[in-house]
């Protein structure tokens, strides 16, 4: 999830664990702890794109990290804070650490919660920014903040925020199931034979859903809103996996294919091949758009080495997409 959401969640968890004993400091340290797992993004400054993608939401988003580093941070804090309860600080950091990847596991990218096992948990039920999850948590956290640390109202407000946001998170599973059955039914009606069907919510909401459908030689992309009145339309994108040729034996390429979980197409430019990660969709809802959210230019150096360079996105495309999504959300 986005940084603000993780800060708010960490603060709410910190308050739930130690709020009655240390007051707003519990929120402060919970907020800090809630951001620490995402420090793995700095790996992109020290390594190549493929390695950075592999590292992101890896070790720092695992149970192992939470167990190992919670007592370390607890010891550091207990050295200078007047509240010396090492166990209490350990619980605060552990729960703030572990709830971060658990929430991230509901997004499309997912997390390696069970690192070092090669298993990425991705429920794909919520977009990385969703106001319906964050706002109730934030509003009730602010209300709690202004109460005395021993006040029952403080405990009540924070509890309500956590219950509302968690209930919405549970609701997203039901919404995903509803959307999935609609896509499944449409494929059956249109007599489309397919190998896999994958669904995810569109940005900022859980009303409009997207689907990736794998067939033998192509992927079909589609959108469905709960307000739709017309049949679902599937748009075909050829896989073109054969364009990689012998590159499939390259280590960097193999890792990229693994990261994408097989959901990718290859397109050919004037001088380079392009790797398109389908898991995150398109930057436009226009028919047959080739503007993928995550597109990488494949560069090959003189020694045969392969580098993946992310194609820069125009901020105007993002604004246009939000406008298109709003219109599409209201139904076809």
SULGIVEN-V176812 format. One record per helix or strand. SS is the DSSP state (H for helix, E for strand). FROM is the first residue (numbers start at 1). TO is the last residue. Records with the same first field share a line. If there is no record, write none. Layout:
SS: FROM-TO / FROM-TO
This chain:
H: 3-22 / 24-45 / 49-55 / 59-61 / 63-80 / 86-104 / 131-145 / 152-189 / 241-249 / 251-259 / 315-329
E: 111-111 / 121-121 / 196-201 / 208-214 / 218-225 / 235-238 / 264-268 / 273-282 / 292-300 / 306-310
